Amino acid sequence: MNNFLDPAILFFIFGVSAGLLRSNLEIPQPVTRFLSLYLLMALGLKGGFALHQSGITSEITMVLGSAIFLAVLVPLIAYFLLSHRLNKLDAAAIAATYGSISAVTFITATQTLDMASIQLVDTWQQRWR
């Protein structure tokens, strides 16, 4: 039951309900910009602190390099495949969407792991030793 009281779940349910009721509810542009900036800062700070705590090793460098490589590769492949069926602007928009890294998904996943008392860094380090 506690999962349903999580703010992310409650906002999701509220959004779905507003959509089903055809509400004209709209979040003002400055608020959405602030929330986007806040999420990016929270993700960057949390990742930076975790990286500082664990230290930069060859394994972490390899994982970060792989993540950057895939973040570039996925949109390029998606654009190449989609540009044959769609116009170039639509293909680029869809490729960028599927290639983007979702900060919200990452933060939600890490909060869920924290609530379940799962130590992600320790588990990852034990797996690769």
C-alpha positions in Angstrom: 0.0 0.0 0.0 2.9 2.3 0.7 3.8 2.2 -3.0 0.5 3.9 -3.9 1.3 6.8 -1.5 4.6 7.5 -3.3 4.4 11.1 -4.8 5.4 9.9 -8.3 2.6 7.3 -8.4 0.1 9.8 -7.0 1.0 12.4 -9.7 0.7 9.7 -12.3 -2.7 8.8 -11.2 -3.7 12.4 -11.0 -2.5 13.0 -14.5 -4.3 10.0 -15.9 -7.5 11.1 -14.1 -7.2 14.7 -15.4 -6.8 13.3 -18.9 -9.8 11.0 -18.6 -11.9 13.8 -17.3 -10.7 16.0 -20.2 -9.5 18.7 -17.7 -7.8 21.8 -19.1 -5.3 21.6 -16.2 -2.0 23.0 -17.3 1.3 23.5 -15.5 2.7 27.0 -16.1 5.8 27.1 -18.4 8.2 28.5 -15.7 7.2 25.7 -13.3 7.9 23.0 -15.9 11.3 24.6 -16.7 12.2 24.7 -13.0 11.2 21.1 -12.5 13.2 20.0 -15.5 16.3 21.9 -14.2 15.7 20.5 -10.7 15.6 16.9 -11.9 18.7 17.3 -14.0 20.6 18.9 -11.1 19.4 16.2 -8.7 20.5 13.5 -11.1 23.9 15.1 -11.6 24.5 15.7 -7.9 23.5 12.3 -6.9 25.6 10.7 -9.6 28.5 12.9 -8.9 28.4 12.1 -5.1 28.2 8.4 -5.8 31.1 8.6 -8.3 33.2 10.5 -5.8 32.4 8.0 -3.0 33.3 4.9 -5.1 36.2 6.5 -7.0 36.9 6.4 -10.7 38.2 3.0 -11.6 38.8 1.4 -15.0 35.5 -0.5 -14.6 33.6 2.7 -14.0 35.4 4.4 -16.9 34.4 1.5 -19.2 30.8 1.6 -18.1 30.6 5.4 -18.6 32.3 5.1 -22.0 29.8 2.4 -23.0 26.9 4.5 -21.8 28.1 7.5 -23.9 28.7 5.3 -26.9 25.2 3.8 -26.7 23.6 7.2 -26.1 25.1 8.2 -29.5 24.6 4.9 -31.3 20.9 4.3 -30.5 19.6 7.6 -32.0 21.9 7.2 -35.1 20.5 3.8 -35.8 17.0 4.8 -35.1 17.3 7.9 -37.4 18.8 5.7 -40.2 16.0 3.2 -40.0 13.2 5.7 -39.5 14.4 8.1 -42.2 13.4 5.6 -44.9 9.8 5.6 -43.8 9.3 9.1 -42.4 10.3 12.6 -43.3 13.7 13.6 -41.8 12.3 15.9 -39.1 9.9 13.3 -37.7 12.7 10.6 -37.9 15.1 12.9 -36.0 12.4 13.7 -33.3 11.6 10.0 -32.7 15.2 9.0 -32.7 16.1 11.6 -30.2 13.2 10.5 -28.0 14.2 6.9 -28.0 17.9 7.7 -27.6 17.5 10.1 -24.6 18.3 9.0 -21.1 15.4 9.5 -18.8 16.4 11.3 -15.7 13.0 10.8 -14.2 13.1 7.0 -14.7 16.6 6.8 -13.2 15.5 8.9 -10.1 12.4 6.9 -9.7 14.3 3.6 -9.9 17.0 4.7 -7.4 14.3 6.0 -5.0 12.5 2.6 -5.2 15.7 0.8 -4.5 16.4 3.1 -1.6 12.9 2.5 -0.2 13.5 -1.3 -0.5 16.9 -0.9 1.3 18.8 -2.2 -1.7 22.4 -0.9 -2.0 22.9 -0.5 -5.8 26.6 0.4 -5.6 27.5 -2.5 -3.2 25.5 -5.0 -5.3 27.2 -3.9 -8.5 30.7 -4.0 -6.9 30.1 -7.5 -5.5 28.9 -8.8 -8.9 32.0 -7.6 -10.7 34.6 -8.9 -8.2 
